[in-house]
Amino acid sequence: MTALSLRGITKSFSGNSILKGVSLDVAPGEFIALVGPSGCGKSTLLRILAGLDHADGGEIIIDGEDMSAIAAADRNIAMVFQSYALYPHLTASQNIAVPLAMRRLSRGQRLPFVGTFMPGQRSTRAGIARDVTEMAEALKIDHLLDRKPGQMSGGQRQRVALARAMVRQPSVFLMDEPLSNLDANLRVHARGEIVELHRRAGVPTVYVTHDQAEALSMADRVAVMIAGNLLQLASPQSIYDDPAHIEVARFVGQPRINVVAARAENGLVSFGGISLALGDRDFGGVTVSLAIRPEFVGLSESRHGGLAAHVERIEFLGSEVILYCRLDAIGEIMIAKLSPAEAAGVASGMPVALSLAPDKAMVFADDGRRLKTVPVAADKMMEKAHG
């Protein structure tokens, strides 16, 4: 089965470094979501992989063969674009048939009139028509085969674009934000369809998106790119629960993760009533970033038992309530995600005390890397600090 590897891919435009030595391995049949903010280089990486752009350095290995110098048409890679890139003057059937016609018919056989008289043209076109119909039936778009793109909805055009990419049975499947033009409800439905199509095709798939919900819900593993660097590649749960870099923690998660400055002294980091022992006892005398996700911030029963704050804004989302609270001591916003029962009686402007789950807090160094920590009980803080 096909495997895909990228080795040290670099790319610069006008002296600006866009990709900074990106390496990535995709196992046979694996679905990788490449996620990051706009301008991080993810679409550039996908275009280089497809052969639509050239890297300044690095290798693209497909099934053990270096494809870096191979033309796009010879890589057997299928790509679905954000705009779907359907030919407006062709029907859905004709659009889906394009890659098959380019591969199976000679240049002469593709000519509108002369080609019909060339040997083998009719049988080849009949085979193409059968494959198009089978793919359309699999995607439940066989009723759209006679329509042109202008006569279809966004979701229908998206399915036609997927059919055109899959009908050629590619070695690698690439998708560049294929759901960005759909409305919210249709996007959720389309996610499941794409995952099911991927399982059916069984080929390495790289899916580019800036939508973290798509990445976390669809992928086997998620690759987080920030400013041309691949900061972490891991399972969706690991990316969320165990980010290796503060920029990964900040990018993934809604609402955003809480990050506050704290002081590391004698191998200890203390903030808001919790203390964390650093793996490196000698690490101290510096400012670090303490991060905790909103679902691990709660309300203390006692005003004196937690972080004093005032509620600035409340978002009611049905099954959960988001509180935006300004900390009295440092003036920064801390977000808490609560159930409606936990937030009962809370109103904007109300003073509250926030509690943090010590085993869920994370500490990051000034260079962004994650530091190993262990929660320290209150009665052991002095012993730890002076031990």
URVENMO-V298468 format. One record per residue. N is the residue number from 1. RES is the residue in one small letter. BURIAL is # if it has 24 or more other ideal C-beta (glycine too) atoms within 12 Angstrom, else .. D_CENTER is the distance of its C-alpha to the mean C-alpha in Angstrom with 1 decimal. Layout:
BEGIN
[[N RES BURIAL D_CENTER] [N RES BURIAL D_CENTER]]
END
This chain:
BEGIN
[[1 m . 24.5] [2 t # 22.2] [3 a . 20.2] [4 l # 18.2] [5 s # 18.3] [6 l # 17.6] [7 r . 20.2] [8 g . 20.3] [9 i # 19.1] [10 t # 20.5] [11 k # 20.9] [12 s . 22.8] [13 f . 24.0] [14 s . 27.3] [15 g . 27.3] [16 n . 23.8] [17 s . 21.6] [18 i # 18.2] [19 l # 17.0] [20 k # 18.7] [21 g # 19.2] [22 v # 15.8] [23 s # 16.4] [24 l # 14.3] [25 d . 15.7] [26 v # 14.7] [27 a . 17.3] [28 p . 19.2] [29 g . 17.6] [30 e # 14.3] [31 f # 10.9] [32 i # 8.3] [33 a # 4.6] [34 l # 4.7] [35 v # 3.1] [36 g # 6.5] [37 p . 9.5] [38 s . 11.8] [39 g . 13.9] [40 c # 12.1] [41 g # 12.8] [42 k # 9.8] [43 s # 11.9] [44 t # 15.0] [45 l # 13.8] [46 l # 13.2] [47 r # 16.7] [48 i # 18.3] [49 l # 17.1] [50 a # 18.6] [51 g # 21.7] [52 l . 21.6] [53 d . 21.7] [54 h # 23.3] [55 a # 22.2] [56 d . 24.7] [57 g . 24.4] [58 g # 22.9] [59 e # 22.8] [60 i # 20.9] [61 i # 22.3] [62 i # 22.3] [63 d . 24.6] [64 g . 26.2] [65 e . 27.1] [66 d . 26.2] [67 m # 25.0] [68 s # 24.7] [69 a . 27.9] [70 i . 27.7] [71 a . 27.5] [72 a # 24.6] [73 a . 27.0] [74 d . 27.8] [75 r # 24.5] [76 n # 24.1] [77 i # 20.5] [78 a # 19.4] [79 m # 17.0] [80 v # 16.1] [81 f # 16.0] [82 q # 14.9] [83 s . 18.7] [84 y # 19.3] [85 a # 22.2] [86 l # 24.8] [87 y . 28.5] [88 p . 30.1] [89 h . 33.5] [90 l # 32.6] [91 t # 32.3] [92 a # 29.4] [93 s # 31.4] [94 q # 32.1] [95 n # 28.5] [96 i # 27.4] [97 a # 30.4] [98 v # 29.7] [99 p # 28.0] [100 l # 30.6] [101 a # 33.4] [102 m . 32.3] [103 r . 32.2] [104 r # 35.3] [105 l # 37.7] [106 s . 39.6] [107 r . 39.8] [108 g . 43.2] [109 q # 42.1] [110 r . 39.5] [111 l . 42.3] [112 p . 43.0] [113 f . 46.7] [114 v . 47.8] [115 g . 44.9] [116 t . 46.4] [117 f . 49.5] [118 m . 47.8] [119 p . 48.0] [120 g . 45.2] [121 q # 43.4] [122 r . 44.0] [123 s . 43.0] [124 t # 39.8] [125 r # 38.9] [126 a . 39.8] [127 g . 37.4] [128 i # 34.6] [129 a . 35.5] [130 r . 35.3] [131 d # 31.9] [132 v # 30.6] [133 t # 32.3] [134 e . 30.8] [135 m # 27.2] [136 a # 27.9] [137 e . 29.4] [138 a . 26.5] [139 l # 24.2] [140 k . 27.0] [141 i # 27.5] [142 d . 31.0] [143 h . 32.6] [144 l # 30.8] [145 l # 32.0] [146 d . 34.8] [147 r # 32.8] [148 k . 31.5] [149 p # 28.1] [150 g . 30.0] [151 q . 31.3] [152 m # 27.9] [153 s . 25.4] [154 g # 21.8] [155 g # 20.7] [156 q # 23.6] [157 r # 22.7] [158 q # 19.1] [159 r # 20.8] [160 v # 23.3] [161 a # 20.7] [162 l # 19.1] [163 a # 22.7] [164 r # 23.6] [165 a # 20.8] [166 m # 21.5] [167 v # 25.3] [168 r # 25.8] [169 q . 24.4] [170 p # 22.3] [171 s # 21.7] [172 v # 18.0] [173 f # 15.8] [174 l # 13.4] [175 m # 11.7] [176 d # 11.1] [177 e # 9.9] [178 p # 12.6] [179 l # 12.6] [180 s # 12.9] [181 n # 16.6] [182 l # 17.1] [183 d . 18.4] [184 a . 16.8] [185 n . 18.8] [186 l . 18.3] [187 r # 14.5] [188 v . 14.7] [189 h . 17.3] [190 a # 15.6] [191 r # 12.5] [192 g . 15.3] [193 e # 17.0] [194 i # 14.4] [195 v # 13.9] [196 e . 17.7] [197 l # 18.2] [198 h # 16.1] [199 r . 18.3] [200 r . 21.3] [201 a # 20.6] [202 g . 19.8] [203 v # 18.5] [204 p # 15.7] [205 t # 12.7] [206 v # 10.0] [207 y # 7.6] [208 v # 6.6] [209 t # 5.3] [210 h # 6.1] [211 d # 6.1] [212 q # 4.9] [213 a . 7.5] [214 e # 6.4] [215 a # 3.5] [216 l # 6.5] [217 s # 9.1] [218 m # 8.8] [219 a # 7.9] [220 d # 10.8] [221 r # 9.0] [222 v # 5.8] [223 a # 6.6] [224 v # 6.7] [225 m # 8.9] [226 i # 11.5] [227 a # 14.6] [228 g # 14.6] [229 n # 14.2] [230 l # 11.9] [231 l # 12.5] [232 q # 11.2] [233 l # 10.4] [234 a # 11.1] [235 s . 11.0] [236 p # 9.0] [237 q . 12.4] [238 s . 13.2] [239 i # 10.2] [240 y # 11.5] [241 d # 15.2] [242 d . 15.7] [243 p # 13.8] [244 a # 15.7] [245 h # 15.7] [246 i # 16.3] [247 e # 13.7] [248 v # 11.0] [249 a # 13.1] [250 r # 13.5] [251 f # 10.0] [252 v # 8.8] [253 g # 11.3] [254 q . 13.5] [255 p # 16.2] [256 r . 15.5] [257 i # 16.9] [258 n # 20.6] [259 v # 21.6] [260 v # 25.3] [261 a . 27.5] [262 a # 29.7] [263 r . 32.4] [264 a # 32.6] [265 e # 36.3] [266 n # 37.9] [267 g # 34.7] [268 l # 34.0] [269 v # 31.5] [270 s # 32.8] [271 f # 31.6] [272 g # 32.3] [273 g # 34.5] [274 i # 32.3] [275 s # 32.8] [276 l # 30.6] [277 a # 32.2] [278 l # 30.4] [279 g . 30.5] [280 d . 32.3] [281 r . 35.5] [282 d . 36.4] [283 f # 33.3] [284 g . 34.8] [285 g . 36.2] [286 v . 32.9] [287 t . 30.4] [288 v # 27.1] [289 s # 24.2] [290 l # 24.2] [291 a # 21.0] [292 i # 20.9] [293 r # 18.7] [294 p # 20.6] [295 e # 21.3] [296 f # 23.4] [297 v # 25.5] [298 g # 28.6] [299 l # 32.0] [300 s . 35.0] [301 e . 38.2] [302 s . 40.2] [303 r . 39.8] [304 h . 40.9] [305 g . 38.5] [306 g # 35.2] [307 l # 33.7] [308 a # 35.7] [309 a # 33.8] [310 h # 34.2] [311 v # 32.0] [312 e # 31.0] [313 r . 28.9] [314 i # 28.0] [315 e . 25.4] [316 f . 26.3] [317 l . 23.5] [318 g . 25.7] [319 s . 24.8] [320 e . 24.0] [321 v # 25.4] [322 i # 23.7] [323 l # 26.3] [324 y # 26.1] [325 c # 28.9] [326 r # 30.5] [327 l # 31.8] [328 d . 35.6] [329 a . 35.8] [330 i . 33.2] [331 g . 32.4] [332 e # 28.6] [333 i # 26.4] [334 m # 25.2] [335 i # 23.2] [336 a # 24.2] [337 k # 22.8] [338 l # 25.8] [339 s . 27.2] [340 p . 29.7] [341 a . 32.5] [342 e . 31.5] [343 a # 31.3] [344 a . 34.6] [345 g . 37.0] [346 v # 34.7] [347 a . 35.2] [348 s . 34.1] [349 g . 36.3] [350 m . 37.2] [351 p . 37.4] [352 v # 35.4] [353 a # 34.8] [354 l # 31.4] [355 s # 30.9] [356 l # 28.1] [357 a # 27.3] [358 p # 28.2] [359 d . 26.4] [360 k # 23.0] [361 a # 23.5] [362 m # 21.8] [363 v # 23.4] [364 f # 22.1] [365 a # 24.5] [366 d . 25.1] [367 d . 23.1] [368 g # 19.9] [369 r . 20.2] [370 r # 20.4] [371 l # 24.0] [372 k . 25.4] [373 t # 27.2] [374 v . 29.5] [375 p # 30.8] [376 v # 34.5] [377 a . 36.9] [378 a . 39.0] [379 d . 42.2] [380 k . 41.0] [381 m # 39.6] [382 m . 43.0] [383 e . 43.5] [384 k # 40.1] [385 a . 40.7] [386 h . 44.2] [387 g . 43.9]]
END
